[in-house]
Amino acid sequence: MTRSLRGMALAALTGLVVGGSVPARAEAPEVLACETLVQLRVLMASGNRSAASLPGHPGCRLIPRARIGAAEHRAMVGGAPFECLAVAGEGACAWVWP
């Protein structure tokens, strides 16, 4: 009986991996973004991804995801990629928290 339970568990796990039935993470309607990469890195160091952290971080704000466009600039810092994404209706891109 133990063997059949193991087989069923393995089959269920395989179905999740192969079938892709794990639900996708929902995207937030807004993204945290900053005017400069330095401002974004300082915000990220706080570890707080909520809008409540924004008053202490000048140059950072929430932007509706629908206004975010393609990458205009890219940078690698400590092996982590960062992108400055175009913002509809604005002349400058915004560095978005990955």
N, C-alpha and C positions, 0 to 999 in steps of 0.2 A: 504494500500500500504506500509506503514511503517513496518508493521509486516512481509510482504513478503521480504522486503529488509533485515531486521534483519535475517530472516531465511536463505536467500541466503548468507549473510556474515558469519553466523555461519557454514553453510555447507562448504563454501570455506575454512574457518579456520580449520575445522575438517579435511577436505581433506588434508591440508598441514601437520597437525600434524600426522594423521593416515597414510596417503599415503607416507609420507617422501619425498615430492617433493621439500623440501628446499635444494638448492644446497650445497654440502659439501665444506668446506673451502679448497682451494688448498694449498698443502704443498709446502713450499719453497724448492728450489733445494739444499740449504745449510743451516746449522744450526750454531748458535753461541754457542761456547763451550770454556771452560777454563780448565787449568791444575788442578786447585784446586777449591773446593767449595767456599772458601773465595773469590778468584778472580771472580768467577761467581756472587756471592752476591754483590760485589762492582760494577760490570758491570750492574747488574739488578737495583741497586739503582740509577744509572744514568738515567734509564728509556728509554734509546735510544737503540733500537734493530737493528739499521742500522750498516752497515760495517764502516761507517764514525766514529763511536765511538771507534773502535778497537785500533787505535794508542795510545790512552790514557790509555789503559788497557793491560799491558804486561801479557803474559800468556794466552790471549784469542785470538781466531781466528775463521774463518769460515771453516767448514768442509763439504764436499759434503755429502748429505744425504745418498747416495749409499754406503758410507764407514762406516756408523754408524751401530753398531751391538746391541747385547743384553746388558742388564744392568749387570754390574759387582759389583757395590756398590749402596746402597740406603741410603738416610738420610732424616729425617724430621726436618725442621727448622721452628719454629713458626706455626706448623700445615700444612706447605706446603711440598709436597714430591719433592725430587731431586734425579736424577739418574746419575751415572757415567757410560757412555756407552762405550762399546768396539769400537775401531776404527781400521778398517782393515789396516794391515801393520804397526801398531804401538804397542809398548809394554805396553803402559799405556792407561787407559780409559780416557775419557774426560767428564767433568761435563757440561751437555747441558741445555740451557735455556728452561724451560718447556713451 
